[in-house]
């Protein structure tokens, strides 16, 4: 029996409402915890395991208090000033810290929080030091206590709006893609590093805002309020609520804030040791996290399925790969305009891609050695060879996921070796993967819309303001994506979660996503894997139709019928070296190729 998600939300809201009515002082704590939960969500949603929120909350709290008490700023100026201070610190530490991943990032950011706390202790004249002295010493207590619950609620509502509007824009879509598969997101034109820095900065600012409100709602500060366990609690709100949807951490914070208090107050009289058991919140938080990780890994938010996004809109159709003239013409025209705008040579007929002496080694293993060949506009090139010959390595080099160890790669007259993958993608090179790299928790339609990322000009500010230009671009991207899915026979699956599709359908979605980038060069890594003979033949016709409109295509494939029927030229690799190149007929008769790969009848 499925749990009704709105029933869960109603229980959490009712518990929090009861708590606040019974003790209005708990309302401030609840709202601040919700802000801190959003702070943790901002980094988790970008696949950053950061424990820095407590440290930034401490900076925001003490900075705002100092600005108010020591410098005499009004609270409506001291709070924004404290947020700016957190932003400045985040910009300084973000560049080196965000090079780390997973547990290393968590340890580093946890150390940052401890540095902040110890600094508070070592600056008693400014912060009150280890005694936890009220920063308003020498002033009236009311000098610190400046905010009311309505101002916290208003700030939280504003943050919720920002997250809601961002989630319905290219920014939210990019962050979801990064969360699921950073490598695939990069090759779709998404600047993963920039988005992660943005997420870390947003997290720091929100945590600083929550800390500033904490200082002015409590009226006094203690460095013990920002210890290690506080950092873990904040992360727990986001994990328990779920990092997939922005409202999940708010529900998580509401639940984990209310539960210990209600349990203590409700059962404290009958179970005496609960009444003053200081560790009860920590025990309950830990237990709740264990349960949600085991039984609902996506958190509370995973219970909420957006209507129409995870169900099919009809049965999958057979591949319809004819009538692609409009699609291909639009793709080439748009890519040419974008390339010209970026200062790249439009090229015209002639060489698109040129490889000269390209090599790649992994330690002592030579994956590619002195590989050279050119690709021209409107031609299909097959790349064949035994497993381990270096075919996928070559695609990784051209798409920017790996730098070559030697040689030169030129695209439209400019060297691209060493350039970031998202920049190469934006210049007109798209790819698929040997092992399918879809964004599994996103819908089929969303996966394809991700391919439009680089062509959507409206940024985050436009999303927050809900500008008509942004809404038009989003609608156009979805319309084009639906058109692509229709031509690939996938329109009936547009609302399905991509991970739930069959293997062959996932292949087609990945091809559609690559085409949404509107490439001039399409790199297909075993596109027919998982397809039956009819689908493979239709795919071959599709590839041939694309090349008639100027798209250069490089196909890595083991289906020799597809390679021989669709390709104009074939390059054969063996042990990382080119052993043959020529027309399908010539290659099929080459003695070296027969010996190394094709075999003899």
C-alpha positions, 0 to 999 in steps of 0.5 A: 500500500502506497503512502499518500504523500500529502498525508505525510505532509499534513502530519508534519505540518500539524505537528509543527503547528501544535508545537508552535501554538503550545510554545511560540518560541519554538516557531523561531527554531522551526523556521531557522531549521527550515532555512538551514535545511534549504542551505544543505539542499542547495549543495546536496542537490548539486551532488556536493556532500558539504557540512559547511552550513553550520560554519556559515551559520556561525559566521552569519550569526556573529557577523550580524551581531557584531555589525549591530552591537559594535558598529551600530547598524540597524538589523535590516542592514546588518543581516544583509551585510552578514550574508555578504560576509558569508558569500565572500568567505564562500568564494574564497574557500570554494575554489580549492574545496570544491575540487574534492569529492564525496567524503573528502569534501565532507571532511574538509567542510567539517574542518572549516566549521571547526575553524570558524568555531575555534576562531570565535573562541580565540577572539573574546574581545570581538565575539565573547569567546568561549564563555558564551557571553552575550555580545550585548554586554554593556547594552540592553538585552533587547539590543540583540533581540531584534527580529520577530517570527513574521520576518523569519516566515517572510524570509523563508517564504521568499527562499521557497519561491526562489527554489520553486522558480529555479526548479522550473528553469534551465538552472534547476534542470542542470542541477538535477542533471549534475546530481545524477550524472555530472559527466553526461551533464558536461557533454550536454553543454552544462558547466558543472564546475560553475554550477557547483560553485553557484550551489556552494555560494547559495548554500553559504548565503542561506546558512548565513541568513539563518545564522543572522536570524538566529542571533537576533531571535535568541538574543545571545550567542554561544560557539557551542551552538555551531558544533559538529553535531549541529552540522550533522543535524542540518545535513540530516534535515536534507537527507531525511526530507530528500534532496531531489525536491526543494520542499523535501528538506523543509518537511525533513526539518519540520519533522526532526524539529518537532518529533523530539519535543513532542515525544519528550513532552508527551511521554516525559511524564510517564517515561521519566528519563525522557524529560531531561534527556539532552541526547534525545534529539540526536538519537531520534535524528539518527534513528529517523535517518537510518529508517529513511535510508533503508526504506525510502532512500529518496527521503520524504520528497520521493513520495511525491510524484509529479503528475504526468512525469513518471507515467507513460502517455501511451505505448511506445511506437515503432521508430519513425525515422522518416520526414526528418528534413525540417529537423536536420535543416534546423539543427544545422542552421542553428548550430552554424549560427551559434558557431559563428556567434562564438567566433568559430569558422562556419567551415562550409564543405570540407574538413570538420574534424582533424586528428593528427598524431593523437595518442592517449596512455593510462599509466603504462597502457597505451590506449591510442597511438599516433592516430590521424584522420580527417572528417568532412561535412556530410559524411558518415565514418565508421570506427570499428575494431576489437574490444579494447582497440581504443574506440571509446577512448577516441570519442572521449578525447574528441568530446573533451572528457579526456585530454590527449597525451599527444597529438592535436585535435582540430575542430572547425579550424581550431585546436580543442584538445584540453578544452572543457567538455561543455565548451566542446559540446556548445561548439557543435559536438554531441555524443552518446555513450557505450554504457547508457548515461541517461539522467535516470530519475528525470523524465524522458522529456526532461532528458531531451530538454537538457540537450537544449541547455546551451541554446536557452539564453534566459538565466536564473534572474529571468526564472525568478522574475518569470519573464515572458522570454524565459517562459517562451524559451522553455515552451519552445525547448519542450516543443522541440524535444517532443518533436524529436521524441515523436520522430524516434517513436518515443512520444508515448513515453515522454512522461516516463522516468528514463530509468524505467525504460527498456534498454533499446528505448533508453538508447533512443532517448540518448540519441534524441538528447544528443540531437537536441544539442543540434550538433554539427558532429555527432559521435555515436558509441554503439547506438544499435546496442539493444535494438532488434534488426528492424530498429537497427535498420531504421536507425541506419536510415535515420543516420543516412538522412541526417548526413544529407543535411551536413551533419558529420557522424562518427559511429562506433558499432559492432553491427557490421550490417549497419556500418557497411550500409550507412558509412561512407568511410571506415577507420579500423583500430587495433591495439590503439593503432589505425590499421586501415581506412577506406570505403566499406568495400575496400575495408571489408577486403583488407587482409589486415582487417580480416585477420584482426577483426572481421575474420574469414568465412 
